[in-house]
Structure formats: structure tokens, C-alpha cells
Amino acid sequence: MTIMLMPRFPGSLALAALSPAAWYYLGLMLLVLLLAISSYWAYRAWADVHEEEKPATADELMEAFEEARAAGELDEDEYARVRERIRESESGHPPKGRGKPAD
């Protein structure tokens, strides 16, 4: 009586026919591919961490506060105070009433 073994997967006979050298090179190619992908991901993560963002300009800040005032989130007094502080910081003068008084 002859027992015929049927492979579970259709391509398993083709995989079994590969020589050990072919398996070695397939594994090596897989490792090189994984190294390239992980190097790319590592570079992207490094670049994101070391990305320098430019500070907002006075015009951008004023635009955001004007939108907040228009939406009713800021009253006129608070808006005037913010506008004055942005103008002072733009001209390089220190804001008034902050920190310890000068001796």
C-alpha cells in the first residue's frame, strides 16, 4: 500500500525544492529590506524631533486674537491689552508691570 502525502499548501513543493543557498539569500534580502525600511523610519522620526519651527510673527498673533475677539472669546479690554503687549514685544521694549520693580 502506497501512501501519498499531499502538501497542505500548493506552493510548498516549490519552497521545498529551494536549495539552502537560495534560502540564505532570501533571508539576507529580507534582512536588508527590513534594515532599509527601519532606517528610513528612524530618519523620519529624527527629523521630526529636530525640526525647528519658526515662532509666530506679530501679524499671525494679531490675526488669531482678532478671530477670537470676533467670536466673542475676548472682550475689548483684554483684546486691547493683548494688542499692546504684542506691539511692545515687536518693538523690543519689555512689557510694563511685569516682574520685580527696578531698584
MMTF fields as JSON, N, C-alpha, C and O atoms, coordinates in Angstrom:
{
  "mmtfVersion": "1.0.0",
  "mmtfProducer": "UNKNOWN",
  "numBonds": 411,
  "numAtoms": 412,
  "numGroups": 103,
  "numChains": 1,
  "numModels": 1,
  "chainsPerModel": [1],
  "groupsPerChain": [103],
  "chainIdList": ["A"],
  "bondAtomList": [4, 2, 8, 6, 12, 10, 16, 14, 20, 18, 24, 22, 28, 26, 32, 30, 36, 34, 40, 38, 44, 42, 48, 46, 52, 50, 56, 54, 60, 58, 64, 62, 68, 66, 72, 70, 76, 74, 80, 78, 84, 82, 88, 86, 92, 90, 96, 94, 100, 98, 104, 102, 108, 106, 112, 110, 116, 114, 120, 118, 124, 122, 128, 126, 132, 130, 136, 134, 140, 138, 144, 142, 148, 146, 152, 150, 156, 154, 160, 158, 164, 162, 168, 166, 172, 170, 176, 174, 180, 178, 184, 182, 188, 186, 192, 190, 196, 194, 200, 198, 204, 202, 208, 206, 212, 210, 216, 214, 220, 218, 224, 222, 228, 226, 232, 230, 236, 234, 240, 238, 244, 242, 248, 246, 252, 250, 256, 254, 260, 258, 264, 262, 268, 266, 272, 270, 276, 274, 280, 278, 284, 282, 288, 286, 292, 290, 296, 294, 300, 298, 304, 302, 308, 306, 312, 310, 316, 314, 320, 318, 324, 322, 328, 326, 332, 330, 336, 334, 340, 338, 344, 342, 348, 346, 352, 350, 356, 354, 360, 358, 364, 362, 368, 366, 372, 370, 376, 374, 380, 378, 384, 382, 388, 386, 392, 390, 396, 394, 400, 398, 404, 402, 408, 406],
  "bondOrderList": [1, 1, 1, 1, 1, 1, 1, 1, 1, 1, 1, 1, 1, 1, 1, 1, 1, 1, 1, 1, 1, 1, 1, 1, 1, 1, 1, 1, 1, 1, 1, 1, 1, 1, 1, 1, 1, 1, 1, 1, 1, 1, 1, 1, 1, 1, 1, 1, 1, 1, 1, 1, 1, 1, 1, 1, 1, 1, 1, 1, 1, 1, 1, 1, 1, 1, 1, 1, 1, 1, 1, 1, 1, 1, 1, 1, 1, 1, 1, 1, 1, 1, 1, 1, 1, 1, 1, 1, 1, 1, 1, 1, 1, 1, 1, 1, 1, 1, 1, 1, 1, 1],
  "groupList": [{"groupName": "MET", "atomNameList": ["N", "CA", "C", "O"], "elementList": ["N", "C", "C", "O"], "formalChargeList": [0, 0, 0, 0], "bondAtomList": [1, 0, 2, 1, 3, 2], "bondOrderList": [1, 1, 2], "singleLetterCode": "M", "chemCompType": "L-PEPTIDE LINKING"}, {"groupName": "THR", "atomNameList": ["N", "CA", "C", "O"], "elementList": ["N", "C", "C", "O"], "formalChargeList": [0, 0, 0, 0], "bondAtomList": [1, 0, 2, 1, 3, 2], "bondOrderList": [1, 1, 2], "singleLetterCode": "T", "chemCompType": "L-PEPTIDE LINKING"}, {"groupName": "ILE", "atomNameList": ["N", "CA", "C", "O"], "elementList": ["N", "C", "C", "O"], "formalChargeList": [0, 0, 0, 0], "bondAtomList": [1, 0, 2, 1, 3, 2], "bondOrderList": [1, 1, 2], "singleLetterCode": "I", "chemCompType": "L-PEPTIDE LINKING"}, {"groupName": "LEU", "atomNameList": ["N", "CA", "C", "O"], "elementList": ["N", "C", "C", "O"], "formalChargeList": [0, 0, 0, 0], "bondAtomList": [1, 0, 2, 1, 3, 2], "bondOrderList": [1, 1, 2], "singleLetterCode": "L", "chemCompType": "L-PEPTIDE LINKING"}, {"groupName": "PRO", "atomNameList": ["N", "CA", "C", "O"], "elementList": ["N", "C", "C", "O"], "formalChargeList": [0, 0, 0, 0], "bondAtomList": [1, 0, 2, 1, 3, 2], "bondOrderList": [1, 1, 2], "singleLetterCode": "P", "chemCompType": "L-PEPTIDE LINKING"}, {"groupName": "ARG", "atomNameList": ["N", "CA", "C", "O"], "elementList": ["N", "C", "C", "O"], "formalChargeList": [0, 0, 0, 0], "bondAtomList": [1, 0, 2, 1, 3, 2], "bondOrderList": [1, 1, 2], "singleLetterCode": "R", "chemCompType": "L-PEPTIDE LINKING"}, {"groupName": "PHE", "atomNameList": ["N", "CA", "C", "O"], "elementList": ["N", "C", "C", "O"], "formalChargeList": [0, 0, 0, 0], "bondAtomList": [1, 0, 2, 1, 3, 2], "bondOrderList": [1, 1, 2], "singleLetterCode": "F", "chemCompType": "L-PEPTIDE LINKING"}, {"groupName": "GLY", "atomNameList": ["N", "CA", "C", "O"], "elementList": ["N", "C", "C", "O"], "formalChargeList": [0, 0, 0, 0], "bondAtomList": [1, 0, 2, 1, 3, 2], "bondOrderList": [1, 1, 2], "singleLetterCode": "G", "chemCompType": "PEPTIDE LINKING"}, {"groupName": "SER", "atomNameList": ["N", "CA", "C", "O"], "elementList": ["N", "C", "C", "O"], "formalChargeList": [0, 0, 0, 0], "bondAtomList": [1, 0, 2, 1, 3, 2], "bondOrderList": [1, 1, 2], "singleLetterCode": "S", "chemCompType": "L-PEPTIDE LINKING"}, {"groupName": "ALA", "atomNameList": ["N", "CA", "C", "O"], "elementList": ["N", "C", "C", "O"], "formalChargeList": [0, 0, 0, 0], "bondAtomList": [1, 0, 2, 1, 3, 2], "bondOrderList": [1, 1, 2], "singleLetterCode": "A", "chemCompType": "L-PEPTIDE LINKING"}, {"groupName": "TRP", "atomNameList": ["N", "CA", "C", "O"], "elementList": ["N", "C", "C", "O"], "formalChargeList": [0, 0, 0, 0], "bondAtomList": [1, 0, 2, 1, 3, 2], "bondOrderList": [1, 1, 2], "singleLetterCode": "W", "chemCompType": "L-PEPTIDE LINKING"}, {"groupName": "TYR", "atomNameList": ["N", "CA", "C", "O"], "elementList": ["N", "C", "C", "O"], "formalChargeList": [0, 0, 0, 0], "bondAtomList": [1, 0, 2, 1, 3, 2], "bondOrderList": [1, 1, 2], "singleLetterCode": "Y", "chemCompType": "L-PEPTIDE LINKING"}, {"groupName": "VAL", "atomNameList": ["N", "CA", "C", "O"], "elementList": ["N", "C", "C", "O"], "formalChargeList": [0, 0, 0, 0], "bondAtomList": [1, 0, 2, 1, 3, 2], "bondOrderList": [1, 1, 2], "singleLetterCode": "V", "chemCompType": "L-PEPTIDE LINKING"}, {"groupName": "ASP", "atomNameList": ["N", "CA", "C", "O"], "elementList": ["N", "C", "C", "O"], "formalChargeList": [0, 0, 0, 0], "bondAtomList": [1, 0, 2, 1, 3, 2], "bondOrderList": [1, 1, 2], "singleLetterCode": "D", "chemCompType": "L-PEPTIDE LINKING"}, {"groupName": "HIS", "atomNameList": ["N", "CA", "C", "O"], "elementList": ["N", "C", "C", "O"], "formalChargeList": [0, 0, 0, 0], "bondAtomList": [1, 0, 2, 1, 3, 2], "bondOrderList": [1, 1, 2], "singleLetterCode": "H", "chemCompType": "L-PEPTIDE LINKING"}, {"groupName": "GLU", "atomNameList": ["N", "CA", "C", "O"], "elementList": ["N", "C", "C", "O"], "formalChargeList": [0, 0, 0, 0], "bondAtomList": [1, 0, 2, 1, 3, 2], "bondOrderList": [1, 1, 2], "singleLetterCode": "E", "chemCompType": "L-PEPTIDE LINKING"}, {"groupName": "LYS", "atomNameList": ["N", "CA", "C", "O"], "elementList": ["N", "C", "C", "O"], "formalChargeList": [0, 0, 0, 0], "bondAtomList": [1, 0, 2, 1, 3, 2], "bondOrderList": [1, 1, 2], "singleLetterCode": "K", "chemCompType": "L-PEPTIDE LINKING"}],
  "groupTypeList": [0, 1, 2, 0, 3, 0, 4, 5, 6, 4, 7, 8, 3, 9, 3, 9, 9, 3, 8, 4, 9, 9, 10, 11, 11, 3, 7, 3, 0, 3, 3, 12, 3, 3, 3, 9, 2, 8, 8, 11, 10, 9, 11, 5, 9, 10, 9, 13, 12, 14, 15, 15, 15, 16, 4, 9, 1, 9, 13, 15, 3, 0, 15, 9, 6, 15, 15, 9, 5, 9, 9, 7, 15, 3, 13, 15, 13, 15, 11, 9, 5, 12, 5, 15, 5, 2, 5, 15, 8, 15, 8, 7, 14, 4, 4, 16, 7, 5, 7, 16, 4, 9, 13],
  "groupIdList": [1, 2, 3, 4, 5, 6, 7, 8, 9, 10, 11, 12, 13, 14, 15, 16, 17, 18, 19, 20, 21, 22, 23, 24, 25, 26, 27, 28, 29, 30, 31, 32, 33, 34, 35, 36, 37, 38, 39, 40, 41, 42, 43, 44, 45, 46, 47, 48, 49, 50, 51, 52, 53, 54, 55, 56, 57, 58, 59, 60, 61, 62, 63, 64, 65, 66, 67, 68, 69, 70, 71, 72, 73, 74, 75, 76, 77, 78, 79, 80, 81, 82, 83, 84, 85, 86, 87, 88, 89, 90, 91, 92, 93, 94, 95, 96, 97, 98, 99, 100, 101, 102, 103],
  "secStructList": [7, 7, 7, 7, 7, 7, 7, 1, 1, 6, 6, 2, 2, 2, 2, 2, 6, 1, 7, 2, 2, 2, 2, 2, 2, 2, 2, 2, 2, 2, 2, 2, 2, 2, 2, 2, 2, 2, 2, 2, 2, 2, 2, 2, 2, 2, 2, 2, 2, 6, 7, 7, 7, 7, 7, 7, 7, 2, 2, 2, 2, 2, 2, 2, 2, 2, 2, 2, 2, 2, 6, 6, 1, 1, 7, 2, 2, 2, 2, 2, 2, 2, 2, 2, 2, 2, 2, 2, 2, 2, 2, 6, 7, 7, 7, 6, 6, 7, 1, 1, 7, 7, 7],
  "xCoordList": [0.835, 0.0, 0.896, 1.801, 0.624, 1.401, 0.596, -0.568, 1.249, 0.585, 1.103, 2.306, 0.171, 0.526, 0.336, -0.76, 1.387, 1.307, 0.982, 1.674, -0.065, -0.476, -0.012, -0.221, 0.591, 1.024, -0.194, -1.223, -0.054, -1.154, -1.319, -2.44, -0.232, -0.269, 0.272, 1.228, -0.311, 0.121, 1.578, 2.236, 2.086, 3.452, 4.486, 5.674, 4.069, 5.018, 6.028, 7.16, 5.632, 6.596, 7.68, 8.852, 7.29, 8.27, 9.22, 10.413, 8.711, 9.565, 10.508, 11.652, 10.038, 10.878, 11.995, 13.032, 11.789, 12.784, 13.919, 14.909, 13.798, 14.856, 16.074, 15.958, 17.212, 18.458, 18.745, 18.162, 19.612, 19.972, 20.6, 20.407, 21.335, 21.92, 20.826, 20.939, 19.775, 18.677, 17.966, 17.605, 17.764, 17.153, 18.031, 17.515, 19.327, 20.259, 20.113, 20.018, 20.096, 19.999, 18.62, 18.519, 17.566, 16.236, 16.178, 15.634, 16.738, 16.778, 17.62, 17.254, 18.745, 19.614, 18.911, 19.021, 18.192, 17.452, 16.353, 16.107, 15.704, 14.671, 15.271, 14.687, 16.422, 17.085, 17.514, 17.361, 18.037, 18.456, 17.242, 17.314, 16.143, 14.923, 14.403, 14.03, 14.374, 13.93, 14.862, 14.399, 16.154, 17.11, 16.87, 16.927, 16.605, 16.35, 15.067, 15.041, 14.011, 12.741, 12.889, 12.42, 13.537, 13.685, 14.622, 14.44, 15.61, 16.483, 15.701, 15.888, 14.844, 14.005, 13.091, 12.974, 12.439, 11.551, 12.332, 11.857, 13.524, 14.344, 14.749, 14.736, 15.102, 15.472, 14.285, 14.441, 13.105, 11.913, 11.61, 11.262, 11.738, 11.487, 12.521, 12.17, 13.767, 14.827, 14.573, 14.725, 14.187, 13.934, 12.748, 12.775, 11.712, 10.568, 10.949, 10.482, 11.791, 12.199, 13.086, 12.99, 13.941, 14.898, 14.435, 15.224, 13.178, 12.658, 12.509, 11.938, 13.023, 12.937, 11.745, 11.643, 10.862, 9.691, 9.939, 10.514, 9.499, 9.659, 8.599, 7.451, 8.978, 7.965, 6.953, 7.238, 5.777, 4.712, 5.083, 5.637, 4.768, 5.028, 3.925, 2.889, 4.169, 3.178, 1.882, 0.796, 1.988, 0.78, -0.034, -1.263, 0.642, -0.068, -0.743, -1.869, -0.061, -0.662, -1.881, -2.923, -1.743, -2.864, -4.059, -5.206, -3.792, -4.876, -5.643, -6.873, -4.902, -5.555, -6.383, -7.49, -5.862, -6.614, -7.807, -8.835, -7.686, -8.827, -9.939, -11.116, -9.583, -10.595, -11.272, -12.485, -10.485, -11.053, -11.983, -13.027, -11.616, -12.474, -13.763, -14.841, -13.654, -14.842, -15.779, -16.997, -15.204, -16.023, -16.589, -17.382, -16.188, -16.698, -15.913, -16.364, -14.754, -13.944, -13.123, -12.727, -12.861, -12.114, -12.99, -13.677, -12.964, -13.662, -12.712, -11.535, -13.219, -12.43, -11.224, -10.151, -11.392, -10.267, -9.134, -7.96, -9.504, -8.482, -7.801, -6.589, -8.575, -8.005, -7.034, -5.968, -7.39, -6.511, -5.215, -4.137, -5.33, -4.133, -3.21, -1.991, -3.793, -3.006, -2.362, -1.195, -3.123, -2.591, -1.409, -0.414, -1.517, -0.429, 0.801, 1.921, 0.613, 1.758, 2.45, 3.676, 1.691, 2.302, 3.079, 4.171, 2.539, 3.26, 4.538, 5.565, 4.485, 5.682, 6.742, 7.927, 6.324, 7.301, 7.885, 9.037, 7.092, 7.574, 8.624, 9.588, 8.438, 9.389, 10.595, 11.575, 10.544, 11.691, 11.662, 12.592, 10.623, 10.509, 9.943, 9.068, 10.421, 9.842, 8.446, 8.169, 7.553, 6.191, 6.159, 6.954, 5.231, 5.113, 4.389, 3.511, 4.787, 4.088, 4.39, 3.626, 5.448, 5.799, 7.1, 7.998, 7.221, 8.461, 8.637, 7.709, 9.835, 10.148, 10.431, 10.99, 10.047, 10.354, 11.847, 12.547, 12.324, 13.743, 14.099, 13.305, 15.267, 15.719, 16.341, 16.772],
  "yCoordList": [-1.158, 0.0, 1.242, 1.38, 2.109, 3.328, 4.493, 4.704, 5.231, 6.395, 7.624, 7.87, 8.361, 9.556, 10.751, 10.977, 11.491, 12.68, 13.881, 14.172, 14.561, 15.749, 16.984, 17.082, 17.88, 19.097, 19.931, 19.934, 20.633, 21.467, 22.719, 23.164, 23.272, 24.49, 24.202, 23.44, 24.787, 24.469, 24.822, 24.126, 25.863, 26.272, 25.619, 25.921, 24.73, 24.147, 23.232, 23.098, 22.607, 21.776, 22.652, 22.276, 23.804, 24.708, 25.246, 25.402, 25.532, 26.009, 24.922, 25.2, 23.7, 22.593, 22.318, 21.761, 22.704, 22.446, 23.46, 23.281, 24.524, 25.533, 24.973, 24.25, 25.327, 24.869, 25.694, 26.765, 25.235, 26.016, 27.37, 28.341, 27.447, 28.728, 29.714, 30.906, 29.234, 30.114, 30.637, 31.813, 29.765, 30.208, 31.256, 32.223, 31.079, 32.024, 33.398, 34.409, 33.429, 34.705, 35.35, 36.576, 34.55, 35.113, 35.758, 36.85, 35.08, 35.643, 36.903, 37.871, 36.894, 38.062, 39.248, 40.378, 38.995, 40.065, 40.615, 41.821, 39.741, 40.19, 41.068, 42.091, 40.687, 41.49, 42.856, 43.869, 42.888, 44.159, 45.057, 46.265, 44.485, 45.252, 45.818, 46.989, 44.996, 45.471, 46.553, 47.506, 46.419, 47.441, 48.759, 49.823, 48.7, 49.92, 50.609, 51.831, 49.84, 50.417, 51.022, 52.133, 50.299, 50.827, 52.034, 52.931, 52.075, 53.256, 54.474, 55.576, 54.281, 55.369, 55.88, 57.09, 54.969, 55.373, 56.096, 57.086, 55.603, 56.237, 57.648, 58.572, 57.822, 59.149, 60.103, 61.255, 59.637, 60.487, 60.901, 62.055, 59.97, 60.292, 61.295, 62.24, 61.107, 62.032, 63.424, 64.427, 63.481, 64.766, 65.48, 66.701, 64.734, 65.351, 65.912, 66.985, 65.201, 65.654, 66.886, 67.777, 66.951, 68.048, 69.164, 70.039, 69.142, 70.178, 71.478, 71.498, 72.534, 73.832, 74.593, 74.83, 74.959, 75.709, 77.188, 77.599, 77.964, 79.413, 79.954, 79.512, 80.895, 81.483, 82.295, 82.791, 82.414, 83.162, 84.644, 85.206, 85.251, 86.687, 87.472, 86.922, 88.751, 89.604, 89.652, 89.679, 89.661, 89.687, 88.408, 88.458, 87.264, 85.998, 85.963, 85.482, 86.472, 86.52, 87.437, 87.088, 88.598, 89.54, 88.952, 89.152, 88.236, 87.624, 86.617, 86.566, 85.816, 84.84, 85.531, 85.09, 86.598, 87.307, 88.061, 88.192, 88.555, 89.22, 88.218, 88.549, 87.006, 85.962, 85.608, 85.401, 85.542, 85.234, 86.362, 86.098, 87.609, 88.74, 88.711, 88.966, 88.399, 88.335, 87.213, 87.317, 86.141, 85.018, 85.259, 84.459, 86.352, 86.676, 86.042, 86.069, 85.476, 84.834, 85.857, 85.583, 87.032, 88.106, 89.351, 89.687, 90.026, 91.308, 92.409, 92.151, 93.612, 94.712, 95.068, 95.362, 95.045, 95.392, 94.374, 94.737, 93.108, 92.07, 92.122, 91.929, 92.38, 92.494, 93.668, 93.546, 94.806, 95.983, 95.688, 96.113, 94.961, 94.61, 93.677, 93.854, 92.709, 91.774, 92.503, 92.274, 93.379, 94.125, 94.994, 95.091, 95.622, 96.456, 95.618, 96.034, 94.448, 93.586, 93.086, 92.983, 92.78, 92.319, 93.455, 93.234, 94.668, 95.815, 96.098, 96.424, 95.975, 96.197, 95.137, 95.453, 93.9, 92.838, 92.978, 92.614, 93.503, 93.711, 94.814, 94.727, 95.858, 96.967, 96.69, 97.433, 95.636, 95.266, 95.807, 95.556, 96.545, 97.068, 95.991, 95.231, 95.911, 94.935, 95.358, 96.554, 94.398, 94.756, 95.447, 95.139, 96.381, 97.145, 96.31, 95.505, 96.529, 95.9, 94.425, 93.727, 93.933, 92.523, 92.408, 93.228, 91.421, 91.164, 92.101, 92.807, 92.099, 92.941, 94.375, 94.596, 95.343, 96.725, 96.983, 96.362, 97.894, 98.228, 99.011, 99.841, 98.776, 99.497, 100.813, 101.542],
  "zCoordList": [0.0, 0.0, 0.0, 0.823, -0.915, -1.053, -0.481, -0.824, 0.391, 0.972, 0.238, 0.146, -0.264, -0.998, -0.056, 0.456, 0.159, 1.007, 0.144, -0.832, 0.512, -0.226, 0.555, 1.764, -0.126, 0.572, 0.989, 0.314, 2.11, 2.596, 1.74, 1.496, 1.296, 0.514, -0.878, -1.016, -1.9, -3.268, -3.549, -4.322, -2.952, -3.242, -2.35, -2.469, -1.46, -0.517, -1.206, -0.74, -2.304, -3.044, -3.668, -3.688, -4.168, -4.775, -3.712, -3.974, -2.522, -1.443, -0.96, -0.6, -0.951, -0.501, -1.498, -1.137, -2.74, -3.766, -3.749, -4.458, -2.952, -2.901, -2.167, -1.177, -2.675, -2.057, -0.805, -0.64, 0.068, 1.258, 0.909, 1.64, -0.181, -0.6, -0.988, -0.704, -1.63, -2.015, -0.763, -0.701, 0.237, 1.495, 2.175, 2.735, 2.132, 2.72, 2.076, 2.771, 0.75, 0.043, 0.193, 0.237, 0.27, 0.52, 1.908, 2.069, 2.898, 4.245, 4.299, 4.965, 3.602, 3.552, 2.894, 3.371, 1.803, 1.141, 2.056, 2.078, 2.8, 3.73, 4.824, 5.18, 5.357, 6.375, 5.833, 6.516, 4.638, 4.036, 3.8, 4.027, 3.353, 3.138, 4.454, 4.52, 5.502, 6.811, 7.356, 7.983, 7.128, 7.565, 6.84, 7.456, 5.554, 4.78, 5.253, 5.406, 5.483, 5.933, 7.322, 7.567, 8.236, 9.594, 9.621, 10.445, 8.746, 8.672, 8.197, 8.713, 7.236, 6.744, 7.853, 8.047, 8.584, 9.681, 10.776, 11.333, 11.082, 12.117, 11.678, 12.492, 10.42, 9.925, 9.995, 10.399, 9.606, 9.66, 11.087, 11.336, 12.035, 13.444, 13.943, 14.65, 13.59, 13.998, 13.419, 14.116, 12.151, 11.5, 12.151, 12.308, 12.531, 13.192, 14.551, 14.932, 15.284, 16.609, 16.517, 17.361, 15.518, 15.397, 14.466, 14.109, 14.075, 13.196, 13.988, 15.078, 13.429, 14.085, 13.512, 12.309, 14.415, 13.987, 14.209, 15.216, 13.26, 13.358, 14.319, 14.29, 15.156, 16.052, 15.26, 14.17, 15.834, 15.163, 15.098, 16.043, 13.976, 13.825, 14.533, 14.905, 14.706, 15.363, 14.567, 15.147, 13.243, 12.408, 12.583, 12.648, 12.659, 12.868, 14.23, 14.353, 15.258, 16.586, 16.6, 17.154, 15.992, 15.959, 15.216, 15.618, 14.145, 13.379, 14.242, 14.207, 15.018, 15.892, 16.969, 17.276, 17.539, 18.579, 17.999, 18.664, 16.78, 16.145, 15.874, 16.017, 15.487, 15.284, 16.603, 16.65, 17.672, 18.989, 19.44, 20.037, 19.163, 19.535, 18.73, 19.267, 17.434, 16.589, 17.022, 16.874, 17.558, 18.017, 19.411, 19.907, 20.042, 21.358, 22.498, 23.643, 22.21, 23.242, 24.026, 25.159, 23.444, 24.105, 24.172, 23.207, 25.301, 25.366, 24.884, 24.631, 24.762, 24.193, 25.06, 24.534, 26.391, 27.277, 27.149, 27.068, 27.134, 27.021, 25.656, 25.552, 24.627, 23.287, 23.208, 22.605, 23.809, 23.801, 24.554, 24.14, 25.659, 26.434, 25.629, 25.621, 24.972, 24.155, 22.988, 22.67, 22.354, 21.208, 21.637, 20.918, 22.806, 23.305, 23.623, 23.327, 24.218, 24.548, 23.288, 23.255, 22.27, 21.013, 20.372, 19.85, 20.401, 19.839, 20.614, 20.018, 21.955, 22.766, 22.489, 22.388, 22.368, 22.102, 20.701, 20.463, 19.78, 18.412, 18.369, 17.609, 19.188, 19.188, 20.07, 20.019, 20.88, 21.698, 23.099, 23.867, 23.469, 24.827, 25.742, 25.326, 26.976, 27.898, 28.304, 28.398, 28.549, 28.93, 30.29, 31.179, 30.433, 31.679, 32.735, 32.425, 33.999, 35.103, 35.275, 35.942, 34.715, 34.856, 35.617, 35.428, 36.462, 37.184, 38.362, 38.757, 38.916, 40.074, 39.632, 38.558, 40.452, 40.095, 40.187, 40.986, 39.372, 39.375, 40.624, 41.067, 41.206, 42.405, 42.064, 42.958]
}
